[in-house]
C-alpha cells in the first residue's frame, strides 16, 4: 500500500515548520541587534497604555527573546520527529511508529507554540491518524483445492 497522502501532508508540515524556524530565527536576530532594540524600547516607552501598566520595557524585550529561543527549540524538535516519521513510513515499513511520531509532533508544535503552529500541527495530526487508520489490504491465501476447481 502506498502512503503518498501521509508523506505529502508530512512534507508540507515540515516545510511550514522550516519557514517558522526561519521567521523566529530572524526575529531573534532582529531583537539581538542593539540599535534596533534601543529604537524598539523608545517606541514602547512612548506607548501610554504600557506606561500606565507599570511594566518594564526591557523585561518585555527579554521575554520576547526568551520565547524566540523556546519556539526555535520546540519547532526544531517537531521538525526532526516528523522527518523521522517520513523516513519510517516510506515503503509502508512501520506505519504505526510513524503515526505515533506524527501525532507527537503535532502535539508538540501545536501546544508548544501556544497554537501559533496550528497549521503544521493539523497536517501532522491528519497524517498520523491516516497512518493508524489505513490498513493494508489482506489477500486470502489460495488453497491448492481452489486452484483446480472446475467451473
C-alpha positions, 0 to 999 in steps of 0.5 A, spaced: 500 500 500 502 506 498 502 512 503 503 518 498 497 522 502 501 521 509 508 523 506 505 529 502 501 532 508 508 530 512 512 534 507 508 540 507 508 540 515 515 540 515 516 545 510 511 550 514 515 548 520 522 550 516 519 557 514 517 558 522 524 556 524 526 561 519 521 567 521 523 566 529 530 565 527 530 572 524 526 575 529 531 573 534 536 576 530 532 582 529 531 583 537 539 581 538 541 587 534 542 593 539 540 599 535 534 596 533 532 594 540 534 601 543 529 604 537 524 598 539 524 600 547 523 608 545 517 606 541 514 602 547 516 607 552 512 612 548 506 607 548 501 610 554 497 604 555 504 600 557 506 606 561 500 606 565 501 598 566 507 599 570 511 594 566 518 594 564 520 595 557 526 591 557 523 585 561 518 585 555 524 585 550 527 579 554 521 575 554 520 576 547 527 573 546 526 568 551 520 565 547 524 566 540 529 561 543 523 556 546 519 556 539 526 555 535 527 549 540 520 546 540 519 547 532 526 544 531 524 538 535 517 537 531 521 538 525 526 532 526 520 527 529 516 528 523 522 527 518 523 521 522 516 519 521 517 520 513 523 516 513 519 510 517 513 510 513 516 510 506 515 503 503 509 502 508 515 499 513 512 501 520 506 505 519 504 505 526 511 508 529 510 513 524 503 515 526 505 515 533 511 520 531 506 524 527 501 525 532 507 527 537 509 532 533 503 535 532 502 535 539 508 538 540 508 544 535 501 545 536 501 546 544 508 548 544 507 554 540 501 556 544 497 554 537 501 559 533 503 552 529 496 550 528 497 549 521 503 544 521 500 541 527 493 539 523 497 536 517 501 532 522 495 530 526 491 528 519 497 524 517 498 520 523 491 518 524 491 516 516 497 512 518 493 508 524 487 508 520 489 505 513 490 498 513 493 494 508 489 490 504 489 482 506 489 477 500 486 470 502 491 465 501 489 460 495 488 453 497 491 448 492 483 445 492 481 452 489 486 452 484 483 446 480 476 447 481 472 446 475 467 451 473 
